[in-house]
Amino acid sequence: LNVFNSTFNNTFFNIFNVNCEDGLNIIRSKGLINSILVNNAYSDAIDLDFSNIKISNIVVRNAGNDCLDVSGGNYILDKSELKNCGDKGLSVGEMSVLDGNYINIENSNIGISVKDLSKSMIDTFKAKNINICVESKKKKQEFGGAIASFNLNSCPGLYNSDYHSVIYQNLNEF
């Protein structure tokens, strides 16, 4: 499902058994989405580009690639449950700003990837069965590094950042 240049007001999406590149792709849109549910996506479950969107609740179960991929916009996530993501649970890239309240990721190669001049600020991040909990990096040469920050972080695993980028963990302890 592709959505372009739209305004959302308490919108709901329920998407099942998608065999396309993106289960839900929203481009140049804005507003409030109440709920997104994606079950069984061939590649990316949700892809948000160049938008200004607040989402109250996201549930993804089974994505062949990324469960949630955002780029080039401003995003607010209240609650996200991302399970069985082939590559990344949450990918934040290309000059995005993401504010997350509660993000839970299970069974993914990478929990959260923040890259290319993006900034994520997440209050509570929980994860299990993850190879790399968080990575923060410059991926594309035309961009710079990234910032990943967390107030409460519960993920036993690796945290990787390059010399362009930073990861701030458990900020409430300072």
SENU-9226 format. One record per residue (C-alpha): residue in one letter; x, y, z; chain; residue number from 0. Coordinates in steps of 0.05 Angstrom, whole numbers, always signed. Each point is the difference from the previous one (the first is absolute). Example, Ala and Ser with C-alpha at 12.3 -4.5 7.8 and 13.67 -1.06 7.14 Angstrom:
<atoms>
("A", (+246, -90, +156), "A", 0) ("S", (+27, +69, -13), "A", 1) 
</atoms>
This chain:
<atoms>
("L", (+0, +0, +0), "A", 0) ("N", (+30, +67, -22), "A", 1) ("V", (-25, +66, +27), "A", 2) ("F", (+24, +67, -28), "A", 3) ("N", (-11, +72, +21), "A", 4) ("S", (-54, -16, +51), "A", 5) ("T", (-23, +25, +67), "A", 6) ("F", (-19, -50, +54), "A", 7) ("N", (-49, +10, +57), "A", 8) ("N", (-7, -60, +47), "A", 9) ("T", (+12, -49, -58), "A", 10) ("F", (+6, -76, +8), "A", 11) ("F", (+38, -47, -46), "A", 12) ("N", (-6, -76, +3), "A", 13) ("I", (+45, -35, -51), "A", 14) ("F", (+9, -75, -9), "A", 15) ("N", (+42, -45, -44), "A", 16) ("V", (+35, +51, -44), "A", 17) ("N", (+44, -23, -58), "A", 18) ("C", (+24, +70, -21), "A", 19) ("E", (+63, +38, +16), "A", 20) ("D", (-36, +39, +56), "A", 21) ("G", (-62, -22, +37), "A", 22) ("L", (-18, +73, +14), "A", 23) ("N", (+37, +57, -33), "A", 24) ("I", (-19, +71, +20), "A", 25) ("I", (+34, +58, -38), "A", 26) ("R", (-5, +76, +12), "A", 27) ("S", (-58, -5, +48), "A", 28) ("K", (-18, +26, +69), "A", 29) ("G", (-47, -9, +59), "A", 30) ("L", (-21, -51, +52), "A", 31) ("I", (-4, -75, -12), "A", 32) ("N", (-34, -36, +57), "A", 33) ("S", (+23, -70, -17), "A", 34) ("I", (+40, -40, -50), "A", 35) ("L", (-1, -76, +0), "A", 36) ("V", (+41, -39, -50), "A", 37) ("N", (+3, -76, +0), "A", 38) ("N", (+46, -36, -49), "A", 39) ("A", (+35, +48, -46), "A", 40) ("Y", (+46, -27, -55), "A", 41) ("S", (+51, +57, +9), "A", 42) ("D", (-9, +64, +41), "A", 43) ("A", (-64, +1, +40), "A", 44) ("I", (-5, +76, +7), "A", 45) ("D", (+39, +53, -38), "A", 46) ("L", (-12, +74, +16), "A", 47) ("D", (+34, +53, -43), "A", 48) ("F", (+2, +76, +2), "A", 49) ("S", (-58, +5, +48), "A", 50) ("N", (-21, +31, +66), "A", 51) ("I", (-39, -54, +35), "A", 52) ("K", (-20, -20, +70), "A", 53) ("I", (-19, -73, +11), "A", 54) ("S", (-34, -24, +63), "A", 55) ("N", (+9, -75, -8), "A", 56) ("I", (+41, -44, -48), "A", 57) ("V", (+0, -76, +0), "A", 58) ("V", (+41, -38, -52), "A", 59) ("R", (+6, -75, -1), "A", 60) ("N", (+46, -31, -52), "A", 61) ("A", (+36, +44, -50), "A", 62) ("G", (+50, -28, -50), "A", 63) ("N", (+44, +63, +7), "A", 64) ("D", (-13, +60, +46), "A", 65) ("C", (-62, +4, +45), "A", 66) ("L", (-1, +76, +0), "A", 67) ("D", (+42, +45, -45), "A", 68) ("V", (-4, +76, +5), "A", 69) ("S", (+38, +52, -40), "A", 70) ("G", (+2, +75, -15), "A", 71) ("G", (-53, +22, +50), "A", 72) ("N", (-25, +10, +71), "A", 73) ("Y", (-33, -59, +35), "A", 74) ("I", (-31, -11, +68), "A", 75) ("L", (-13, -71, +23), "A", 76) ("D", (-38, -14, +63), "A", 77) ("K", (+1, -76, +4), "A", 78) ("S", (+34, -48, -49), "A", 79) ("E", (+2, -76, +3), "A", 80) ("L", (+46, -27, -55), "A", 81) ("K", (+10, -75, -4), "A", 82) ("N", (+36, -46, -48), "A", 83) ("C", (+35, +53, -42), "A", 84) ("G", (+46, -30, -53), "A", 85) ("D", (+52, +56, +5), "A", 86) ("K", (-17, +61, +43), "A", 87) ("G", (-56, +11, +50), "A", 88) ("L", (+3, +76, -9), "A", 89) ("S", (+41, +37, -52), "A", 90) ("V", (+6, +76, +6), "A", 91) ("G", (+37, +33, -58), "A", 92) ("E", (+13, +59, -46), "A", 93) ("M", (-9, +60, +47), "A", 94) ("S", (-59, -27, +39), "A", 95) ("V", (-20, +19, +70), "A", 96) ("L", (-35, -55, +39), "A", 97) ("D", (-30, +7, +70), "A", 98) ("G", (-22, -67, +29), "A", 99) ("N", (-35, -13, +66), "A", 100) ("Y", (+2, -77, +4), "A", 101) ("I", (+34, -46, -51), "A", 102) ("N", (+3, -75, +9), "A", 103) ("I", (+37, -42, -52), "A", 104) ("E", (+7, -76, -1), "A", 105) ("N", (+36, -45, -48), "A", 106) ("S", (+38, +46, -46), "A", 107) ("N", (+72, +5, -26), "A", 108) ("I", (+4, +74, +20), "A", 109) ("G", (-47, +32, +51), "A", 110) ("I", (+7, +73, -18), "A", 111) ("S", (+43, +31, -54), "A", 112) ("V", (+8, +76, -1), "A", 113) ("K", (+40, +29, -57), "A", 114) ("D", (+15, +57, -48), "A", 115) ("L", (-12, +64, +41), "A", 116) ("S", (-60, -30, +36), "A", 117) ("K", (-17, +7, +73), "A", 118) ("S", (-41, -48, +43), "A", 119) ("M", (-23, +14, +70), "A", 120) ("I", (-33, -60, +31), "A", 121) ("D", (-27, -3, +71), "A", 122) ("T", (-5, -75, +10), "A", 123) ("F", (+34, -52, -45), "A", 124) ("K", (-7, -74, +15), "A", 125) ("A", (+26, -56, -44), "A", 126) ("K", (+17, -73, +0), "A", 127) ("N", (+30, -49, -49), "A", 128) ("I", (+37, +56, -35), "A", 129) ("N", (+71, -5, -29), "A", 130) ("I", (+14, +75, +1), "A", 131) ("C", (-43, +41, +48), "A", 132) ("V", (+16, +68, -28), "A", 133) ("E", (+44, +28, -55), "A", 134) ("S", (+13, +73, -14), "A", 135) ("K", (+39, +16, -63), "A", 136) ("K", (+13, +39, -63), "A", 137) ("K", (-21, -47, -56), "A", 138) ("K", (-3, +45, -62), "A", 139) ("Q", (+58, +46, -16), "A", 140) ("E", (-46, +60, -15), "A", 141) ("F", (-25, -1, +72), "A", 142) ("G", (+34, +4, +68), "A", 143) ("G", (-5, -40, +65), "A", 144) ("A", (-60, -14, +44), "A", 145) ("I", (-23, +5, +72), "A", 146) ("A", (-37, -56, +36), "A", 147) ("S", (-23, +15, +71), "A", 148) ("F", (-41, -40, +52), "A", 149) ("N", (-26, +14, +69), "A", 150) ("L", (-12, -73, +19), "A", 151) ("N", (+34, -52, -41), "A", 152) ("S", (-6, -75, +12), "A", 153) ("C", (+35, -38, -56), "A", 154) ("P", (+55, -51, +13), "A", 155) ("G", (+44, +4, -61), "A", 156) ("L", (+47, +42, -41), "A", 157) ("Y", (-1, +76, -8), "A", 158) ("N", (+39, +26, -60), "A", 159) ("S", (+15, +72, -20), "A", 160) ("D", (+51, +28, -49), "A", 161) ("Y", (+43, +61, +14), "A", 162) ("H", (-52, +46, -32), "A", 163) ("S", (-56, -23, +46), "A", 164) ("V", (-20, -11, +73), "A", 165) ("I", (-45, -43, +43), "A", 166) ("Y", (-25, +27, +67), "A", 167) ("Q", (-29, -53, +46), "A", 168) ("N", (-40, +3, +64), "A", 169) ("L", (-3, +75, +2), "A", 170) ("N", (-44, +1, +61), "A", 171) ("E", (+59, -25, +41), "A", 172) ("F", (+37, +67, -8), "A", 173) 
</atoms>
